[in-house]
Amino acid sequence: MFRSSKNAECVIILSILLFLHPIGVDNAPASNTTKEPMKSLDSEWAKDISQQAKAAEIHAMLNTKVDPCIDFYQYACGNWYRHHPAQLFNHLITDRFQLIASAFDRRLQLVLSEPRGHDVVETKLKDFYHACKLVEKDEVRYKVALQRIYQEFGKLPMLDGEDWKSEEFSWWESVAKIQHKYGKQIILAVDIMADIVNNTGNKVYIGPPDFSISSGIKILSTLQEITTVQHMKRFFGIEETKGTKITKELIAFERALVRGGSDSRKGLTLHDLLSLKSVGELRKMYNESLDLAKFLQLALGAERVPDYIYIYDEKYLNSVVKIIAETPPHVVANYILWQMVQPYIVDVKKGNMAKWCVERTKKYFGKFVDYMIYQRYKDPDVEKEVYDMWNEVREVFRSELRGNKLDWIINSTRDYALQKLDAMKLYINSYESENFTAEYVDIELTRNNYVENLQKILQRESSRKLQRQNGPVVPLEAPEVFTFTPVYNVLENNIKIPVALLQPRYFWGAHYPQALKYATLGYLIAHEMVHGFDDDGRNYDKLGNLRNWWDEKSTYQFEERRKCFQAQYHKYRYDGHQLRNDVSQAENIADNAGVKLAYEAYQRWLNAQRSANVTGIERSETFSQLHFNNEQLFFIAFAQLWCDDVQSFFRTALAISDSHAPGMYRVIGSLSNFQEFSWVFKCGQDAPMDPEFKCSLY
């Protein structure tokens, strides 16, 4: 599509340079003071270079040998793997968000590498990071500290042999004590968070934990087994043959636990899975095999046991008792204590320690990391763009709800949907209102003992969680997730934008056509907004309480449209396997509606510019180096948001385990349901990207 191939090569080089080192950001000298955004892109020459670089980046991903009306993903992303191969970089998957996360990590690593300053909390982060990096240089001290961890809660059968006594072992007492002190959830997870029915107070929840070593995918299971055996040998001196036997027992035990829970593919909602029960009732149900009253006393503290708790997935709880009764006690004991030491395991390839320690710092100081990076690189102009886009996209959806396109929804239900939409808020995860000095005042970290530091952090976090029960309402948070992708919080009815997304010129920029901004930022915001009205979000009211506010007729119509998406996406094949036949279609619903709402918002903006006779609007909405009109650029930018490369061994795992469709079908599925796409690219009526029957909900 370029008019000069020689010029294209030069611009691609410039694109790489700009991508790896955004002007005025990564090259800016770091300090502990807030910086004004540098204006190094103000000159016409710099603007032109910036535009050429972006055009080169777009062009480099295209495979113009593919007909866009046959497979638009391959057309838009066909050369992604050449520039970002998963195999070459030793990543399971490469995609756009990984690139943004890497850029964020580079900024964070620069800050963590600065000399310690006067900021007390920042100094604690730097001490944690420094101690983490020292593990590589002092493995003897690390191994000693690692072995002390499990000894706090008794003997380990795999190490202590005959000295371990089964009659002295109670699995649920061990699990409760570990969770109380360090917050590590093993076999049974106890959480304290907002009451799902009435979020004006907190409630205790008990259910399955997040499992780590039980993948049913053959290649993943093999790698998990090899890694676990290596860890047992390296850190605890367990001979390989013995380690292999123990590992197989642990994996088999955890798989049994996973199978004991409800099948996620059935689309069960929280309403289906949650049941409120009295502690007394639960004690009678399980008798001595699992004394839940005593378990909760140990896990929460005797004075904190409530009269009623929520059981999440009662099927799982029932199966746990049965599975443990059928499993040799030494296997259960090995599993519990092996799981307990997992947060402390450090297994990093040589040369990757600094990057790994950056990840650990984000994991355990997530909110402060976002705050710290935000203070250094914040740009009021970029923030304004985010909030303006939110208002535009929300207004489009508001118009849809008021208009005739959604006449299948009864007026009373539409009226409440509008109330929920009006109540929905959007925030940037800057955490400027947090008092981090007070939050971290009670934790002292060293510069030379990573394991000890991590113990202190986990103890502090566990103590803070336990105090939630009678404290202010606190939704369940995951700062390490917020760092990378926008998130809709169904319990608060709000959208949180990660600081990483504000980095300049990755998705959109002041000197790029606005079509790119609407296709990326606009779509991402619209996608999250629609989650408030998908097959899960629609079960919550405007205050975030679990409540059915849909009338019967509208519910029936919703279900018929949801089934269309279920059938459509289940027919898609990825690496030879059909996608999951999930009842839940939340992500596909959000993808389909999100791109439509973003496109309509762009059309409204464009029409407003034309009505105002803005000079050069048609020219500024295209790249002179590319032969695409502005509408085509919109769809290309949307598609390239989902470019990825997945290592061939793991494609099957992705197809059958992820609730999101693979990137190619997030593009193909959404755009083949969108008639405007076919018109823009002039697709024939028999083209695969323009099927006769299209799924649509919003």
C-alpha positions as CSV (number, residue, x, y, z in Angstrom):
1,M,0.0,0.0,0.0
2,F,3.0,2.3,0.3
3,R,3.9,4.5,-2.6
4,S,7.6,4.0,-2.1
5,S,9.1,0.8,-0.7
6,K,12.4,2.5,0.1
7,N,10.6,5.1,2.2
8,A,8.6,2.3,3.9
9,E,11.8,0.6,5.1
10,C,13.1,3.9,6.6
11,V,9.8,4.7,8.3
12,I,9.6,1.1,9.8
13,I,13.0,1.7,11.4
14,L,11.7,5.0,12.8
15,S,8.6,3.2,14.0
16,I,10.6,0.7,15.9
17,L,12.7,3.4,17.5
18,L,9.7,5.4,18.5
19,F,8.0,2.3,19.8
20,L,10.9,1.2,22.0
21,H,11.7,4.7,23.2
22,P,8.7,7.0,23.2
23,I,10.0,10.5,22.8
24,G,9.9,12.5,26.0
25,V,8.8,9.6,28.2
26,D,11.3,6.6,28.6
27,N,14.2,8.9,27.9
28,A,13.2,11.5,30.4
29,P,15.4,11.7,33.5
30,A,13.7,10.2,36.5
31,S,13.3,11.9,39.8
32,N,10.9,11.9,42.7
33,T,8.9,14.9,41.4
34,T,6.0,15.0,39.1
35,K,7.0,15.8,35.5
36,E,5.3,18.0,33.0
37,P,4.8,16.1,29.7
38,M,7.6,16.9,27.3
39,K,6.5,18.7,24.1
40,S,9.2,17.2,21.8
41,L,6.6,16.3,19.2
42,D,5.3,19.8,18.6
43,S,7.3,20.6,15.5
44,E,5.7,19.8,12.1
45,W,8.7,17.6,11.3
46,A,8.2,15.5,14.4
47,K,4.5,15.3,13.8
48,D,5.1,14.0,10.3
49,I,7.6,11.4,11.6
50,S,5.2,10.3,14.2
51,Q,2.4,9.8,11.6
52,Q,4.8,8.0,9.2
53,A,5.9,5.7,12.1
54,K,2.3,4.8,12.9
55,A,1.4,4.3,9.3
56,A,4.5,2.0,8.9
57,E,3.4,0.0,12.0
58,I,-0.1,-0.5,10.6
59,H,1.2,-1.5,7.1
60,A,3.8,-3.9,8.6
61,M,1.1,-6.0,10.2
62,L,-1.1,-6.3,7.0
63,N,-1.1,-9.3,4.7
64,T,-2.6,-7.7,1.6
65,K,-2.6,-11.0,-0.2
66,V,-5.7,-12.0,1.8
67,D,-9.1,-10.7,0.8
68,P,-10.5,-8.7,3.7
69,C,-14.0,-10.0,2.9
70,I,-12.8,-13.6,3.3
71,D,-10.7,-13.3,6.5
72,F,-10.3,-9.8,7.9
73,Y,-8.1,-11.0,10.8
74,Q,-5.5,-12.4,8.4
75,Y,-5.7,-9.3,6.3
76,A,-5.1,-7.0,9.2
77,C,-2.8,-9.2,11.3
78,G,-1.3,-11.6,8.9
79,N,2.3,-10.4,9.4
80,W,2.1,-9.8,13.2
81,Y,3.9,-13.1,13.8
82,R,6.8,-12.0,11.7
83,H,7.5,-9.0,13.9
84,H,6.4,-10.4,17.2
85,P,6.9,-14.2,17.1
86,A,5.9,-16.0,20.3
87,Q,8.6,-18.7,19.8
88,L,11.4,-16.2,19.3
89,F,10.7,-14.2,22.4
90,N,10.0,-17.3,24.5
91,H,6.5,-16.1,25.4
92,L,3.5,-18.4,25.2
93,I,1.7,-15.5,23.5
94,T,2.5,-12.1,22.1
95,D,-0.1,-9.4,21.7
96,R,-0.8,-5.7,21.9
97,F,-1.4,-5.6,25.6
98,Q,1.8,-7.5,26.4
99,L,3.6,-4.7,24.5
100,I,1.9,-2.0,26.6
101,A,2.7,-4.0,29.8
102,S,6.4,-4.3,28.7
103,A,6.6,-0.5,28.2
104,F,5.0,0.1,31.6
105,D,7.5,-2.3,33.1
106,R,10.4,-0.4,31.6
107,R,9.2,2.7,33.2
108,L,8.8,1.0,36.6
109,Q,12.3,-0.6,36.3
110,L,13.8,2.8,35.8
111,V,12.1,4.1,38.9
112,L,13.1,1.1,41.0
113,S,16.7,1.4,39.9
114,E,16.9,5.0,41.1
115,P,18.8,5.8,44.3
116,R,16.6,5.7,47.5
117,G,15.1,9.1,48.2
118,H,12.9,10.8,50.9
119,D,9.6,9.1,50.0
120,V,9.2,6.4,52.7
121,V,6.9,4.1,50.7
122,E,8.9,4.4,47.5
123,T,12.0,3.4,49.5
124,K,10.2,0.3,50.8
125,L,9.4,-0.7,47.2
126,K,13.0,-0.2,46.2
127,D,14.2,-2.3,49.2
128,F,11.8,-5.1,48.2
129,Y,13.1,-5.0,44.6
130,H,16.7,-4.9,45.7
131,A,16.3,-7.9,48.0
132,C,14.5,-9.8,45.2
133,K,17.4,-9.4,42.8
134,L,19.8,-10.6,45.5
135,V,18.3,-14.1,45.5
136,E,20.2,-14.8,42.3
137,K,23.5,-14.0,44.1
138,D,22.9,-15.7,47.4
139,E,20.9,-18.9,46.8
140,V,22.2,-20.5,50.0
141,R,20.5,-18.0,52.3
142,Y,17.4,-18.2,50.1
143,K,17.1,-22.0,50.4
144,V,17.5,-21.8,54.2
145,A,14.7,-19.2,54.4
146,L,12.5,-21.3,52.1
147,Q,12.8,-24.4,54.3
148,R,12.0,-22.4,57.5
149,I,8.6,-21.4,56.0
150,Y,7.0,-24.9,55.9
151,Q,8.5,-25.8,59.3
152,E,6.3,-23.2,60.9
153,F,3.3,-25.4,60.3
154,G,4.6,-28.8,61.0
155,K,6.6,-31.5,59.3
156,L,6.5,-32.3,55.6
157,P,6.0,-36.0,54.7
158,M,8.1,-35.8,51.5
159,L,11.1,-34.5,53.6
160,D,10.5,-35.9,57.1
161,G,9.4,-39.4,56.2
162,E,8.6,-41.5,59.3
163,D,9.0,-38.5,61.6
164,W,5.7,-37.2,60.1
165,K,2.7,-38.6,62.0
166,S,-0.7,-38.8,60.3
167,E,-2.6,-38.9,63.6
168,E,-1.2,-35.5,64.5
169,F,-2.3,-34.0,61.2
170,S,-5.6,-32.2,60.5
171,W,-5.9,-30.9,57.0
172,W,-8.5,-28.2,57.7
173,E,-6.6,-26.9,60.8
174,S,-3.4,-26.5,58.7
175,V,-5.3,-24.8,55.9
176,A,-7.0,-22.4,58.3
177,K,-3.9,-21.5,60.1
178,I,-1.9,-20.8,56.9
179,Q,-4.7,-18.6,55.5
180,H,-5.0,-16.7,58.8
181,K,-1.4,-15.8,59.0
182,Y,-0.3,-15.5,55.4
183,G,-3.6,-15.3,53.4
184,K,-2.6,-18.3,51.2
185,Q,-5.8,-20.0,50.1
186,I,-5.4,-23.8,49.9
187,I,-8.3,-26.3,49.2
188,L,-10.8,-23.9,50.8
189,A,-10.7,-20.1,50.3
190,V,-12.1,-17.7,52.8
191,D,-12.8,-14.1,51.5
192,I,-14.3,-11.0,53.0
193,M,-15.9,-8.7,50.5
194,A,-19.1,-6.7,49.8
195,D,-22.4,-8.5,50.3
196,I,-23.4,-9.6,46.9
197,V,-27.1,-9.0,47.6
198,N,-26.8,-5.8,49.6
199,N,-23.4,-4.2,49.2
200,T,-23.8,-1.8,52.1
201,G,-21.9,-4.3,54.2
202,N,-19.3,-7.0,54.0
203,K,-19.8,-10.7,54.2
204,V,-17.7,-13.8,54.6
205,Y,-17.5,-16.2,51.6
206,I,-16.0,-19.7,51.4
207,G,-15.4,-21.7,48.3
208,P,-12.7,-23.1,46.0
209,P,-9.3,-21.4,45.7
210,D,-7.4,-20.5,42.5
211,F,-5.8,-23.8,41.4
212,S,-2.3,-23.8,39.9
213,I,-1.0,-27.2,38.9
214,S,-3.9,-29.1,37.6
215,S,-4.2,-28.2,33.9
216,G,-5.9,-30.9,31.8
217,I,-3.9,-29.9,28.7
218,K,-1.3,-32.5,28.0
219,I,1.6,-30.2,27.1
220,L,0.9,-27.9,30.1
221,S,0.6,-30.9,32.5
222,T,3.9,-32.2,31.3
223,L,5.6,-28.9,31.8
224,Q,4.0,-28.5,35.2
225,E,5.2,-31.9,36.3
226,I,8.8,-31.3,35.0
227,T,8.9,-27.9,36.7
228,T,7.6,-29.2,40.1
229,V,10.1,-32.1,40.1
230,Q,12.9,-29.7,39.4
231,H,11.8,-27.4,42.2
232,M,11.7,-30.3,44.7
233,K,15.2,-31.4,43.7
234,R,16.7,-27.9,43.5
235,F,15.2,-26.3,46.6
236,F,14.6,-29.3,48.9
237,G,17.1,-32.0,47.7
238,I,14.4,-34.5,46.8
239,E,15.7,-37.2,44.5
240,E,14.2,-37.1,41.0
241,T,12.4,-40.5,41.0
242,K,10.9,-39.8,44.4
243,G,10.0,-36.2,43.3
244,T,8.2,-37.5,40.2
245,K,6.1,-39.9,42.2
246,I,5.1,-37.2,44.7
247,T,4.4,-34.7,41.9
248,K,2.0,-37.1,40.2
249,E,0.2,-37.6,43.5
250,L,-0.1,-33.8,44.0
251,I,-1.4,-33.2,40.5
252,A,-3.9,-36.1,40.6
253,F,-5.2,-34.8,44.0
254,E,-5.7,-31.2,42.7
255,R,-7.4,-32.4,39.5
256,A,-9.9,-34.3,41.7
257,L,-10.6,-31.1,43.6
258,V,-11.1,-29.2,40.4
259,R,-13.4,-31.8,38.9
260,G,-15.4,-31.7,42.2
261,G,-16.6,-28.1,41.5
262,S,-19.3,-26.9,39.1
263,D,-18.6,-26.8,35.4
264,S,-17.9,-23.2,34.4
265,R,-19.1,-23.9,30.8
266,K,-22.7,-24.2,32.0
267,G,-22.8,-20.5,32.6
268,L,-23.9,-20.6,36.2
269,T,-24.2,-17.1,37.7
270,L,-23.4,-16.0,41.2
271,H,-27.1,-16.3,42.0
272,D,-26.9,-20.0,41.0
273,L,-23.7,-20.7,42.9
274,L,-24.1,-18.7,46.1
275,S,-26.1,-19.9,49.1
276,L,-26.3,-18.1,52.5
277,K,-26.1,-20.6,55.4
278,S,-25.7,-20.4,59.1
279,V,-22.5,-21.6,60.6
280,G,-24.4,-23.8,62.9
281,E,-26.2,-25.5,60.0
282,L,-22.8,-26.0,58.2
283,R,-21.3,-27.6,61.3
284,K,-24.1,-30.2,61.4
285,M,-23.8,-30.9,57.6
286,Y,-20.1,-31.9,57.7
287,N,-19.7,-33.1,61.3
288,E,-16.1,-33.9,62.4
289,S,-14.8,-34.5,58.8
290,L,-14.8,-30.7,58.4
291,D,-15.6,-28.7,61.5
292,L,-16.5,-25.4,59.6
293,A,-17.2,-23.6,62.8
294,K,-13.7,-24.3,64.2
295,F,-12.2,-23.8,60.7
296,L,-13.6,-20.3,60.5
297,Q,-12.4,-19.6,64.1
298,L,-8.9,-20.4,63.0
299,A,-9.1,-18.7,59.6
300,L,-10.8,-15.5,60.8
301,G,-10.0,-15.3,64.5
302,A,-12.4,-16.6,67.1
303,E,-14.0,-13.2,67.7
304,R,-14.7,-12.6,64.0
305,V,-16.9,-15.7,63.1
306,P,-20.3,-14.4,61.8
307,D,-23.6,-16.2,62.3
308,Y,-24.1,-16.5,58.5
309,I,-21.7,-16.9,55.6
310,Y,-22.0,-17.4,51.8
311,I,-21.1,-20.8,50.4
312,Y,-19.7,-20.4,46.8
313,D,-20.4,-23.6,44.9
314,E,-21.7,-26.0,47.5
315,K,-21.0,-28.9,45.1
316,Y,-17.3,-28.2,45.5
317,L,-17.5,-28.1,49.3
318,N,-19.3,-31.5,49.4
319,S,-16.8,-33.0,47.1
320,V,-13.8,-31.8,49.1
321,V,-14.9,-33.8,52.1
322,K,-15.3,-36.9,50.0
323,I,-12.1,-36.5,48.1
324,I,-9.9,-36.0,51.2
325,A,-11.5,-39.0,52.9
326,E,-10.4,-41.1,49.9
327,T,-6.9,-39.6,49.7
328,P,-3.9,-40.8,51.8
329,P,-3.2,-38.2,54.5
330,H,0.5,-37.8,53.5
331,V,-0.6,-36.8,50.0
332,V,-2.9,-34.1,51.4
333,A,-0.2,-32.9,53.8
334,N,2.4,-32.7,51.0
335,Y,-0.1,-30.8,48.9
336,I,-0.9,-28.2,51.6
337,L,2.6,-27.4,52.5
338,W,3.9,-27.5,48.9
339,Q,1.2,-25.0,48.0
340,M,2.1,-22.9,51.0
341,V,5.7,-22.4,49.7
342,Q,4.7,-21.6,46.1
343,P,4.6,-17.8,46.6
344,Y,8.2,-17.8,47.7
345,I,9.6,-20.0,44.9
346,V,12.1,-18.1,42.7
347,D,13.0,-19.9,39.4
348,V,14.2,-17.4,36.9
349,K,16.4,-17.8,33.8
350,K,19.8,-16.1,34.0
351,G,19.6,-12.5,32.9
352,N,15.8,-12.2,33.6
353,M,16.0,-11.6,37.3
354,A,15.4,-7.8,37.1
355,K,12.3,-8.2,35.0
356,W,11.0,-10.9,37.2
357,C,11.4,-8.8,40.3
358,V,9.6,-5.9,38.6
359,E,6.6,-8.3,38.2
360,R,6.8,-9.3,41.9
361,T,6.9,-5.6,42.9
362,K,3.7,-5.0,40.8
363,K,2.0,-8.0,42.3
364,Y,2.6,-7.0,45.9
365,F,2.5,-3.2,45.6
366,G,0.0,-2.9,42.7
367,K,-1.9,0.2,43.7
368,F,1.2,2.2,44.8
369,V,3.0,1.2,41.6
370,D,0.2,2.6,39.5
371,Y,0.2,5.8,41.7
372,M,4.0,6.2,41.5
373,I,4.1,5.8,37.7
374,Y,1.1,8.0,37.2
375,Q,2.7,10.8,39.2
376,R,5.7,10.8,37.0
377,Y,4.1,10.5,33.6
378,K,0.6,11.9,33.9
379,D,-0.7,14.0,31.1
380,P,-3.9,16.0,31.6
381,D,-4.6,16.1,27.9
382,V,-4.6,12.3,27.6
383,E,-6.8,12.0,30.7
384,K,-9.3,14.4,29.1
385,E,-9.4,12.3,26.0
386,V,-10.3,9.3,28.1
387,Y,-13.1,11.0,29.9
388,D,-14.4,12.6,26.7
389,M,-14.5,9.3,25.0
390,W,-16.4,7.8,27.9
391,N,-19.0,10.5,27.7
392,E,-19.4,10.0,23.9
393,V,-19.6,6.3,24.0
394,R,-22.1,6.3,26.9
395,E,-24.3,8.9,25.0
396,V,-24.4,6.6,22.0
397,F,-25.5,3.6,24.1
398,R,-28.0,5.9,25.9
399,S,-29.5,6.8,22.5
400,E,-29.7,3.1,21.5
401,L,-31.6,2.3,24.7
402,R,-34.0,5.2,24.0
403,G,-34.5,4.4,20.3
404,N,-36.2,1.7,18.3
405,K,-33.2,-0.6,17.6
406,L,-33.7,-2.3,21.0
407,D,-37.5,-2.5,20.9
408,W,-37.3,-6.1,21.9
409,I,-36.6,-4.8,25.5
410,I,-39.8,-3.8,27.3
411,N,-39.9,-0.1,28.2
412,S,-39.8,-0.6,32.0
413,T,-36.6,-2.7,31.6
414,R,-35.1,-0.1,29.3
415,D,-35.9,2.6,31.7
416,Y,-33.9,0.9,34.5
417,A,-31.1,0.1,32.0
418,L,-30.8,3.8,31.5
419,Q,-30.7,4.4,35.2
420,K,-27.9,1.9,35.5
421,L,-26.0,3.4,32.7
422,D,-26.4,6.9,34.2
423,A,-25.1,5.6,37.5
424,M,-22.1,3.9,35.9
425,K,-18.8,5.7,36.5
426,L,-15.4,5.6,34.9
427,Y,-12.1,6.2,36.8
428,I,-8.4,6.2,36.0
429,N,-6.5,4.0,38.4
430,S,-4.3,6.8,39.7
431,Y,-5.1,6.1,43.4
432,E,-4.4,9.8,44.2
433,S,-6.9,9.8,47.2
434,E,-5.0,6.9,48.9
435,N,-2.9,7.6,52.0
436,F,0.0,5.3,51.2
437,T,2.2,6.5,54.0
438,A,-0.4,5.4,56.5
439,E,-1.1,2.2,54.6
440,Y,2.5,1.1,54.7
441,V,3.6,2.6,58.0
442,D,3.5,-0.8,59.9
443,I,5.8,-2.7,57.5
444,E,9.6,-2.7,57.6
445,L,11.5,-4.4,54.8
446,T,15.1,-5.2,54.4
447,R,17.4,-4.9,51.4
448,N,18.8,-8.4,51.7
449,N,16.1,-11.0,52.5
450,Y,13.4,-11.5,49.9
451,V,11.6,-14.4,51.7
452,E,11.4,-12.5,55.0
453,N,10.1,-9.4,53.1
454,L,7.5,-11.4,51.4
455,Q,6.4,-13.0,54.6
456,K,5.9,-9.6,56.2
457,I,3.9,-8.4,53.2
458,L,1.6,-11.4,53.1
459,Q,1.1,-11.2,56.9
460,R,0.2,-7.5,56.6
461,E,-2.2,-8.2,53.7
462,S,-3.9,-11.0,55.6
463,S,-4.3,-8.9,58.7
464,R,-5.9,-6.1,56.7
465,K,-8.3,-8.4,55.0
466,L,-9.4,-9.9,58.3
467,Q,-10.3,-6.4,59.5
468,R,-12.7,-5.9,56.6
469,Q,-15.5,-7.8,58.2
470,N,-16.6,-5.0,60.4
471,G,-15.0,-2.2,58.3
472,P,-16.0,-0.2,55.3
473,V,-17.3,-2.0,52.2
474,V,-14.4,-3.3,50.2
475,P,-14.9,-4.9,46.8
476,L,-12.5,-7.7,45.8
477,E,-9.6,-6.1,44.0
478,A,-6.8,-7.3,41.8
479,P,-4.3,-4.4,41.2
480,E,-2.0,-6.6,39.1
481,V,-4.8,-7.0,36.6
482,F,-5.8,-3.3,36.7
483,T,-2.2,-2.5,35.6
484,F,-2.8,-3.9,32.2
485,T,-6.4,-3.9,31.0
486,P,-9.6,-1.9,31.5
487,V,-11.9,-3.6,34.0
488,Y,-15.7,-3.3,34.7
489,N,-16.5,-4.0,38.4
490,V,-20.0,-5.4,38.5
491,L,-20.2,-4.9,42.3
492,E,-19.5,-1.2,42.0
493,N,-20.9,-0.5,38.6
494,N,-17.8,1.3,37.4
495,I,-15.0,1.0,34.9
496,K,-11.4,1.4,35.9
497,I,-8.8,2.4,33.3
498,P,-5.2,1.3,34.0
499,V,-2.4,3.8,34.0
500,A,-0.6,1.6,31.5
501,L,-3.2,2.5,28.9
502,L,-2.4,6.2,29.1
503,Q,1.0,5.6,27.6
504,P,1.4,7.7,24.4
505,R,1.2,6.5,20.8
506,Y,0.6,2.8,21.4
507,F,-3.1,2.8,20.3
508,W,-3.9,6.4,19.6
509,G,-2.1,9.8,19.5
510,A,-2.7,13.5,19.0
511,H,-1.2,13.4,15.5
512,Y,-3.0,10.3,14.3
513,P,-6.4,10.1,12.7
514,Q,-9.1,10.1,15.4
515,A,-10.5,6.9,13.8
516,L,-7.7,5.0,15.6
517,K,-8.7,6.4,18.9
518,Y,-12.3,5.5,18.6
519,A,-11.4,2.0,17.3
520,T,-9.1,1.3,20.3
521,L,-9.9,3.4,23.3
522,G,-13.5,3.9,22.3
523,Y,-14.0,0.2,21.7
524,L,-12.3,-0.8,25.0
525,I,-14.5,1.6,27.0
526,A,-17.6,0.5,25.2
527,H,-16.7,-3.2,25.7
528,E,-16.4,-2.7,29.5
529,M,-19.6,-0.6,29.6
530,V,-21.6,-3.4,27.9
531,H,-20.4,-5.8,30.6
532,G,-22.9,-4.1,32.8
533,F,-25.7,-5.4,30.6
534,D,-24.3,-8.8,29.3
535,D,-25.6,-12.2,30.5
536,D,-23.8,-11.8,33.8
537,G,-23.9,-8.0,34.4
538,R,-27.6,-7.7,33.8
539,N,-28.2,-9.7,37.0
540,Y,-26.9,-6.7,39.0
541,D,-28.7,-3.4,39.6
542,K,-27.3,0.1,39.4
543,L,-25.9,-0.1,42.9
544,G,-24.1,-3.4,42.2
545,N,-26.5,-5.6,44.2
546,L,-27.4,-9.0,42.8
547,R,-31.0,-8.4,41.7
548,N,-33.1,-9.5,38.7
549,W,-34.5,-6.3,37.2
550,W,-35.4,-7.7,33.8
551,D,-39.0,-8.5,32.9
552,E,-39.9,-12.0,31.7
553,K,-40.4,-11.1,28.0
554,S,-37.2,-9.2,27.7
555,T,-35.3,-12.0,29.4
556,Y,-36.7,-14.5,26.9
557,Q,-35.6,-12.2,24.0
558,F,-32.2,-11.7,25.5
559,E,-31.7,-15.5,25.8
560,E,-32.6,-16.1,22.2
561,R,-30.0,-13.6,21.1
562,R,-27.4,-15.0,23.5
563,K,-28.0,-18.5,22.0
564,C,-27.2,-17.1,18.6
565,F,-23.7,-16.0,19.8
566,Q,-23.2,-19.4,21.6
567,A,-23.9,-21.3,18.3
568,Q,-21.8,-18.9,16.2
569,Y,-18.7,-19.0,18.3
570,H,-18.9,-22.7,19.0
571,K,-18.7,-23.4,15.3
572,Y,-15.3,-21.6,15.0
573,R,-12.3,-23.9,15.0
574,Y,-8.9,-23.0,16.5
575,D,-5.9,-25.3,16.0
576,G,-8.4,-28.0,14.9
577,H,-10.6,-27.7,17.9
578,Q,-14.0,-26.1,18.3
579,L,-14.3,-23.2,20.7
580,R,-16.0,-23.9,24.0
581,N,-19.7,-24.3,23.9
582,D,-20.2,-22.0,26.9
583,V,-23.6,-20.8,28.0
584,S,-22.0,-17.6,29.2
585,Q,-21.4,-15.3,26.2
586,A,-20.4,-12.2,28.2
587,E,-17.1,-11.5,26.3
588,N,-18.6,-12.1,22.9
589,I,-21.6,-9.9,23.6
590,A,-19.3,-7.1,24.8
591,D,-17.0,-7.5,21.7
592,N,-19.9,-7.3,19.3
593,A,-21.7,-4.4,20.9
594,G,-18.4,-2.6,21.8
595,V,-17.2,-2.2,18.2
596,K,-20.7,-1.0,17.0
597,L,-21.0,1.6,19.7
598,A,-17.4,2.9,19.1
599,Y,-18.1,3.1,15.4
600,E,-21.3,5.1,15.9
601,A,-19.4,7.4,18.3
602,Y,-16.8,8.0,15.7
603,Q,-19.4,8.7,13.0
604,R,-21.1,11.3,15.3
605,W,-17.8,13.0,16.0
606,L,-16.9,13.0,12.3
607,N,-20.3,14.5,11.3
608,A,-19.9,17.2,14.0
609,Q,-16.5,18.1,12.5
610,R,-18.0,18.3,9.0
611,S,-21.0,20.4,10.2
612,A,-18.6,22.8,11.9
613,N,-16.6,23.0,8.6
614,V,-13.4,22.0,10.2
615,T,-10.6,22.6,7.8
616,G,-8.8,19.5,6.4
617,I,-10.9,17.0,8.4
618,E,-11.0,14.5,5.5
619,R,-7.2,14.6,5.0
620,S,-6.4,14.5,8.7
621,E,-8.5,11.4,9.1
622,T,-6.3,9.3,6.8
623,F,-2.6,8.5,6.4
624,S,-1.1,9.9,3.2
625,Q,1.2,6.8,3.1
626,L,-1.8,4.3,3.1
627,H,-4.6,3.9,0.6
628,F,-7.3,3.5,3.1
629,N,-10.2,5.8,3.8
630,N,-11.1,6.7,7.4
631,E,-13.8,4.1,7.9
632,Q,-11.4,1.4,6.7
633,L,-8.7,2.7,9.1
634,F,-11.2,2.3,11.9
635,F,-11.8,-1.4,11.3
636,I,-8.1,-2.1,10.7
637,A,-7.2,-0.4,14.0
638,F,-9.8,-2.4,15.8
639,A,-8.6,-5.7,14.2
640,Q,-5.0,-4.9,15.0
641,L,-5.9,-4.4,18.6
642,W,-6.3,-8.2,18.7
643,C,-3.2,-9.3,16.6
644,D,-1.4,-12.1,18.4
645,D,0.9,-15.0,18.0
646,V,0.5,-18.1,20.2
647,Q,3.0,-20.9,20.5
648,S,1.7,-23.9,18.5
649,F,1.8,-26.3,21.5
650,F,-0.5,-24.0,23.5
651,R,-3.2,-23.1,21.0
652,T,-5.4,-26.0,22.0
653,A,-5.1,-24.9,25.6
654,L,-6.2,-21.4,24.7
655,A,-9.1,-22.6,22.6
656,I,-10.6,-24.8,25.4
657,S,-9.7,-22.9,28.5
658,D,-10.1,-19.1,27.9
659,S,-13.5,-17.5,28.3
660,H,-12.4,-15.0,25.7
661,A,-12.4,-16.1,22.1
662,P,-9.0,-16.2,20.4
663,G,-7.9,-12.9,18.9
664,M,-8.8,-13.9,15.4
665,Y,-12.4,-14.7,16.3
666,R,-12.8,-11.5,18.4
667,V,-12.2,-9.8,15.0
668,I,-14.0,-12.2,12.7
669,G,-17.0,-12.8,15.0
670,S,-17.6,-9.2,15.7
671,L,-17.1,-7.8,12.2
672,S,-19.0,-10.5,10.4
673,N,-22.0,-9.5,12.5
674,F,-21.6,-5.8,11.7
675,Q,-23.2,-4.8,8.4
676,E,-21.4,-1.5,8.2
677,F,-18.0,-3.3,8.0
678,S,-19.2,-5.2,4.8
679,W,-20.3,-1.9,3.3
680,V,-17.0,-0.1,4.0
681,F,-15.0,-2.9,2.4
682,K,-17.6,-3.6,-0.3
683,C,-18.0,-7.2,0.5
684,G,-20.2,-9.4,-1.8
685,Q,-23.3,-11.0,-0.4
686,D,-21.6,-14.4,-0.5
687,A,-18.5,-13.3,1.3
688,P,-17.6,-15.1,4.6
689,M,-17.3,-11.8,6.4
690,D,-20.9,-10.9,5.4
691,P,-23.0,-13.9,6.3
692,E,-26.8,-13.7,5.6
693,F,-27.6,-14.4,9.3
694,K,-26.0,-12.1,11.9
695,C,-26.1,-12.3,15.7
696,S,-27.0,-9.0,17.4
697,L,-27.9,-8.0,20.9
698,Y,-27.0,-4.3,21.5
